[in-house]
Amino acid sequence: MSFRPTSAFTWLLCAGLIMGCSRNDKPARQPPAPVVVAEAVTKTVPYEISSIGNVEAFRTVSIRAQVGGVVDRVLFREGQNVRRGTPLFLIDPAPYEAALDAATAKLARDQVTASNLEESVKRYDELVEKGYITAQQHSDMRAQFESMKATVRSDEADVKSAKLNLAYCSIAAPIDGRMGVRLVDEGNVVRANSDNPLVVIHQIQPIFVRFTVPEKHLPDILKHSAAAALTVTAHAPEETPGAHTGRLTFIDNAVSTATGTILLKAEFSNKDTMLWPGEFVNVVLVLKQLENAIVVPAQAIGTGQQGDYVFVVKEDATVELRPVTIAYRLDNDAVIETGVQPGEKVVIDGQLRLRPGSAVVEKPALTGTNAPEPSKKNDARKAGGASSS
């Protein structure tokens, strides 16, 4: 009784295997995948380092009173462009005029006294030779004269000091620049050399942009800056890239151990005054020009577990997955060091449907170029640090 179910089960299993083995169906061939391709080309591209920079004034001066007194007049408008020597404030000069008059009068009095003593010394010189006075009397008279000469020199210094204090009552711009907010109004009493400035002047023509780059770029920067001045471009997020062109003028003497970056400064003429102190800008430092570089659109690059790769379209309209080494990225281009040769076609759209050996059919790009422009948002104002291409 137990033999029959086992035999029946075995027979059904064998029959199923026979039927399965008798099938000769082949999997249906997938239709060619539509893709957009671009050709690898050789061209000259700039080797650039991108970063986020902060604009700072070429020079900044905090105007402070060098003498105390009442602010008699304010002679500028907030936001006004001024030249060096332009009057800014007038402190009530009356007390300092009186002090100058007193110092001048004291000097005149002591000069008369010194002149009389000089004549007395001459007479004492004759009398001591004839023996009419003692040597001690002669010495005392000469001492009085020398003392008065010292007093006269002190009086002359007091007059100079009084003249300086009177001159300090008129405060002028020490540099060319743009006035800031007026921090003291007419009628206020100010102290000499107070910590609180009266106004701040920024010189914005020319102007500096300071930025940082990773320390790995330092050898290249030092090498190329030693040969010639390096070009730096800057633009606000709302401006056209490269709107302002300047030159690298400063490389800090130490790498920041906290961030691993090096501080740089570039000088811009800022003739249109579009760069403003405190503003954040996108900065590009151009190190050199890469000649005969192999370039493909950046959207052709994929990243897998083994690194970067591209799909290369072969002559038989199938694709090959090709590992690549990227030397440098610039905007929408990628400079290929190894993996692709000039003239080869790479897939820039449709990679998700591909695997090695897949058949493809080329389709036109969505735009008029082989590489559709991706949306770019690079708001420097929200960036927290430097970035490098």
Helices and strands as residue ranges (DSSP letters): H 3-22, E 33-39, E 41-63, E 69-74, E 81-82, E 87-91, H 94-130, H 135-168, E 170-172, E 177-179, E 189-190, E 199-214, G 215-217, H 218-227, E 231-235, E 244-255, E 261-268, E 280-297, G 298-300, E 302-304, E 307-313, E 319-323, E 325-330, E 333-338, E 345-349, G 351-353, E 360-362, G 380-382
